[in-house]
Every structure is written in C-alpha cells, then in structure tokens.
Amino acid sequence: MRHRRSGRRFSRTASHRKAMFGNMATSLLWHEQIITTLPKAKDLRPVVEKLITKAKKGGLANRREVYKTVKQDDVVRKLFDTLAERYKDRPGGYVRVLKAGFRYGDMTPMAVIELVDRDPDAKGALLSNEPERDLEVDDEE
C-alpha cells in the first residue's frame, strides 16, 4: 500500500526528478508560461509556489535556498526583485495550470502552466548566457 506517499515518479531516479523540476521551474520563472504534460505541470506547481514564497520573505538564507533549485543568476534576480514585488499582496496561488488538449502521437494530456498576472513580453525572452536565436525565415533563396 502506498498510503501517504505523495508525488509521481515519472520513471526517473530521484536525482533526475529533482533536476527536471529545477529546470522546469527555471523555465517557468523566466518565461512565465511553458507547455508540458499535465502530470508534470501538476507536480511542478508546488515547487514553483514554494520558490515564490521564499522570494517574498527575502533575505540571504532564502536566496541560497532558492539557488539550490534554480541555478540561473538572472532567474533568481528576477524572482527576488520582480516576482516577489508582483505577488507581495497575494497569499498564495501564484501558478495556474490549464489543460491544453492531447499531444499528437501518443495522446498524452498536455497543459499550459503559467504565472498568474504574468508579463506577456517575458515569453520569448533570452537569458544573458543564451546565444541570440535567428527566428526569421529567409525567403530570398
């Protein structure tokens, strides 16, 4: 019996799950909206909400706790400066999970996970250590 055992394993080791949710949390905090599978989105929500709560409290100890999960300096800075200020009066519920149909190929239920009151301009933003992406299509050939 698996009484009182929460969370899903996703057929991954504990270290792989921890790294996966750290990477997903980093992407969500930077872009403020990501698309993933529904079970992963449901398990990512408490991870991100705890990070935002620690950022709202502020302080060096909480910043170091957040660095254990989020490895990007730009994202931690955004979390403690921008997002903590944005959610200072909200007592929780910073993340929204919306169902987004099924993935073609394996019919996996997909979801859009986003921050409540998100900034629409943050969706395609680049981190400082990412190379520039050329998204334009050349029709001259």
N, C-alpha and C positions, 0 to 999 in steps of 0.2 A: 504494500500500500504506500502511496506517496502523499500521505497526509501532511499538510503544512509545508509543502515544498513548492516554492513559487518560481516562476520564470521558465522559459523554454531552453532547451539545449542546442537546438538548431544543428545537430550532428557535428558539433565543433567542440574542441577542448576548451577548458575554462579560460586559458590564456588567449586563445583565438577569439572567443566571445568577447572578452574584455577589450581586446584590440579593435574588433569590429565595431563595438558600440562606442569606443573612443573616437574612431574615425568618423562614424556616422554622426556623432554629437558635434564634432568639429565642423563637418559639412553643414549640418543644420544651423548651427550658431552663426556661421559665416554667410551662408546663402539665404537663411531664414525660411527656406522651403526646399524639401527634397522629396523624391518619389522612390518608394521602396515597397517591399512586400508588407501586407497587413500585419502578420505576426511580429515582424521586426519593428514596425512602426509602433505597435502597442507596447513592446518591451523597451523601446528607446525613450518613450515619453517620461517615465520616472527618472531615467538617467539625466536627461536634459533639465527637468524641473528641479532636481537637486542641485545641479550646477548653477542655475539661475538664482536659487535661494541662497547659495553660498556667496555668489557675487553681490547680492543685495546686502548681505551682512558686512561685506568688505573686510579689510584687514589683510595682513601679510600671511597669516596662517591659512585663511580661507583661499587666498590666491595660490598658495603652494599646494593645497588640496586639489584645486581645480587643475593645476598643471599636471597632476598625476593622470588625469583623464584626457585633457586637451593639451596637445604638445605644441601647438602653434602660438607664437607670441602675439601675432596680430589678432587672433581669435580671442585670446584671454583678455587682451586690452579692450577689444570691442565689448566683451561680456561684462567686464567690470565698469567700463565707462558709459557705454551707450545703452546696453540692455538693462543693466541694473537700474539706471535712471528711468528708463521707459516703464519698468514694472515695479517701481518703488511703492505705489499705492495699491497694487493688485496682490491679494493674499494667496495666490497660487493659481493654477490653471493657465500656465504660460504657453502650452502647446496644444495644438488641435490636430486630430487625426481624421482625415476624410477618406472614405472609400473611393477608389478610382477605377473600378472595373476589374477585368481579368487580363493577365498577360497572355499574349498570343504565343502559342507553342506548348505551354504546359498548364494553362488555365489557373495559374496561381493568382489569388486575390491580391490586388495592388492597392496602395494607399498613398495619399499625399499627406506628409506630416509637415506642419508649418507652425511658426510662432504666431501667437495672437497679436494683433496690431502690428504686423510685420511691415518692413520697409520694402516696397516693390522694386526699388532700384538695387537692392542688395543681391538679387537672384543670380546675376551673371558675373558678380564681382570677382576679381582675381586677388589672391593673397600676394604679399610683397615678394615671396620667393618663387612664385609661379612664373613661367615664361609667358610672354604675350601669345595669344592664340589668334590666328588669322581665320575668322569665321566667314569672310567674304568669299563669294564664288566668282571666279574669273570666267567670263563668257567670251573673252576675246580670242580664244583658241579655236 
